[in-house]
């Protein structure tokens, strides 16, 4: 699909449920490897409490190691204005301000109800500064692990709330991977109608094997950016039942972006194999090391497809 960008979220969402930590130095190298391959955007860390999500405790060290040019393509997960202030002081300029459509998950994830998060968003936007960007990320846009299906009206209310109007982008997140293509079309389409001035991002998981199908549905409904993680890593530690992200490799195969020529796609697959191995994600490493690597060697498309 022409014009659709991939954002790799390995270094944030991808690391949250892994078997081992990834050293800071390897994170910085991974950022540069992905950018060099042509991946348009990255999510490189989180300001979540380090005792709760230790895999991202070194986020500010990663930020400090990158150049301003690199950081213009890198997003940091934040949940409070203070998070933005701290990340901004380290050099970050791109922030994903995240809260949940459901109160129960927002309390589990960020320790407050949804209204409190919405009320604080203008201060988060102000803290980003005139050259910063803040995305509105609505987690549990489809289902909540504690409340079940999230009413569409709940998402619509957040999108229509003037306190969220300062966002440069809107992220519609299928936190549990329980969405299906028709519902993705419905909810991403709602965001496109309610917030035509904002860029749209779809964050999906692959719980039922519909990760790529849902991503393509989101793109058809107006999303310009699709999230994925190497090897399908990831999941939310505060959302029981959450599965891994849609794999960045699968998105690249399905979207056929201009940067994914046979050489760069094969390199992306090898990178996923290396990272999953380093993280002791043995099942994923085995898949990437076998069938997926074989498929990458027989890369079946040209840029004209």
N, C-alpha and C positions, 0 to 999 in steps of 0.2 A: 504494500500500500504506500503510495507516494506521500511523502510529507509526515508520516507517522514516526515518532521518535521512541527509542527504547531508553528507559532509565534503569540502570542496574542498581539493586538495593542490597547486594550481598553484604556490604559492610555495616548495615544497620539491621534490617529485618532478617537478613540471611544468617546472621551470627547469633540470634537470640536463643536458639535451642540446640546449639551444636555441642559436640562432645568435648571439644578442646578450644581454648582461646587462640586467636591469631595474633602473633606479635605485632607491635606497632609498626616496626620497620617493614614487615611484609604487607601490612595494610597500605602503607604509602606506595610501595612498589605496585601493588595491585591496582590502586587508583590510576597510576600512570600507564600500566599495561592496558587497562580497559579504555582509557582515553586515547591511547595510541592506536588501538585497534579500530577506533571510530565510534565507540558507544557514546551517544550524544550527551547523556547526563548520568550522574551517579548520586546515590544517597550514601554518605560516607560515615555516618555515626548518629549518635543520639545523646541528648542531655538528660536522659533518664537517670534515676539514682543508681550509682555504681554498685551499691549493695544488692539491688534488685535485678539489675541487668549488667553483670560484671563484664560481659563480652564487649561492651562499648564504653567502658570506663576511661579509656584513653582517647576519646574522641577529640578533645581539645589539643592533644599532642599531634594527632593526625592533621588537624586543621593547621596548626602552626608550622608543619613541615611542608605544606603545599604553597605554591605560588599564587598570587592574586588571580592570574589568568586561569589556573586550574580550578580555583575555588569558585569561579563564575559558573562552572558546570557541575558543582557539587552542592548537595542539599544536606542540611542537618535537621534531625527530628527534634522538635521542641514542644513543650506543653504549657509554658508560662512565659510572661514577659521577662522574668529574670533569666530564664534559659537563653532567650534571645540576646540579652545584654552580655552574658558571659561568652557566648559563642561569637558574638560580634567583636568583642574585645580581643579574641584570639585571631580574628581575621576573616571569619565567615561572613557572607553577604546573602546567602540563600537559605531560607528557613521553611520547614514544613511544620506549621502549627496544627497539632493534631488533638482532637477530642472525639468522643464517641457519640453517635446519635442516641444511644441508649444510656440512661443514667447508671445502670448497674455496671456496665462495662467501663464507663468512664471512672467510676469510683474505684474499681479494681485496677485500672490501668494507670490513672493519674491522680487518684486520691481526692476527687471532688465531683460534684454533679455537673451535668452538661451546661446548665445555665451559668455556673461560675466560670467555666472555660470560655463560653461565648462572651460573657461580660468583660473578660480580660483581653480579648483579642485586639481591640483598638490599641491598647498599650503595647502589645507585642509588635504590631505593625509600626508604631511610632519608634520602638526601640531598634528596629531594623535599619532606620536611617533613610535618607533620601535616595541612596543608591542601592538599598537592599530590597529584597523581594520576600514576601511571606505567602506561602500557600495555605489555603484552608483545606485541611485533611479531615474528612468525616469518616472515622472508623465505624465499624458495624453499620454500614449504610444499607445492608440487606438483612442480616440476622445477628442476634446477640446470643452468646452462650448461656446467658442467664434468663433472658426474657423471650427468646424465640424470635419470630419474624418482627422486624422493625417496620412500623407503619410508614408508608410512603409519605404521608403528611408530616411525619417527624423530620424527615430529610428535607422536604420542601420548606418547612418552617425555618430551618437553619439557613438554607440557601437564600431565603427572602429576608432574613434578619439584617438590618442595616449595620449592625456591629461587625458583621463579617465582610462588609463591602470593600475593605482595603486589600483583599487578597488578590495576588496576581494570577493565581491558578486555583482551581477547585479539584481536590482529589476525592474520588468516590472509591471507597475501600470495601472490598468483599473480605472482611477480616477472617472469616471462618472458611471461605471457599465453598459456601453453600448456594451461591448464585447459579443461575443457568442463563443461557444467551438471551432468551426473551426478556427476563427480568433485568439483565444488564442493559439491554436496549432501552427498557422503560426508565430506569433510574438515571443512567447517564444522559439519556435524552431529556429528562426533566432538568438536570443540571445545565445542559446546553441551552434550554429555553429560559431558565431562570437567571442564568449568569452568562449571557452572550459575550460580555466584555472580558471574561476570564478564560485563560487556557484550561483545558480539561485533562485530567490524568485519571487513569484507571489502575487501581492496585488490586490484583487478584491473586488467589491461591488455587492450588491444583488438587484439592481434596478429592474430587470426584472425576478427575481426569478431564475437566472442562476448562483448564486454565487458558489454553490458546484459543479455544472456541469463544470463551467469554471475552478475551482480549480483542479478538477480531470484531465481536459484536459491539464492544465499547468504541472501537475505532469507527465503525459504521454509524454509531449514534453521535459522534462528535468529539471523542477523546483524541487528543493529539499526541499524548505521551502514554506509554504502557510500561508498567513496572514488572521487573523480573529479577531473579537471583540465580547465580551460577549453580548449576546442578539441582535447581529446585530447592535450595536451602531455605530454612526459615520457619517462621510461625510465631505466634504471640504467646509469651509465657503466662499472660493473664487472660487467655481465651481458651478454655478447655475444648479440645476437639479441633483446634486450628492445625492445618497441615502446612506443608512447605509452599513457598511462592511458586508461581509459574516460572519455569526455567528460562533464563535469558537466552540460552541456546535454542530452545524451542520457539521463542518469540522471533529470534533472528531468522530461523528457518521459515516460519510462517509469514513474516512480513517482507522478507527479501530486501532489507535496506541496502542502499547503494554502497555502503562501506563493507558489506559482507560478501566479498569475493571469496573464491574457494580457499585461498591461503589464510585470510583473516578469520573465516568461519572455522576452519580446522584449528587455528590457534586459539580461538575462543573455547572450543571444545576441550582442547588440551589444558587450558587454564582452569576450566571448571573441574577437570579431573584432578589437577594438582591441588587446588584449594580444598576440595572435598576430602582428599587424602590427608592433607595437613590437619584438617579439623576432626579426623577420625570418624568421618561419616562414611563408614565402610560400605554400606549398601549403595549409597549414591556413587561412591568412587568406583564400585564394581560395575555398575551400569555404564558410567561414563567411560570406563576403561575398556569395555567390551563392545556391545552393539553400537553405542552412539559413536564411538571412535571409528568403527568400521563404516558407518554411514557417512561420517565426515570425509573419509578418504574418497568416497564416491559422490562427491558434492554434485547434486543433480541440476543446478540451475545456472543461468547466466544472468547478467544484469538486465537483459532485455525481456525476461519473463514477466 
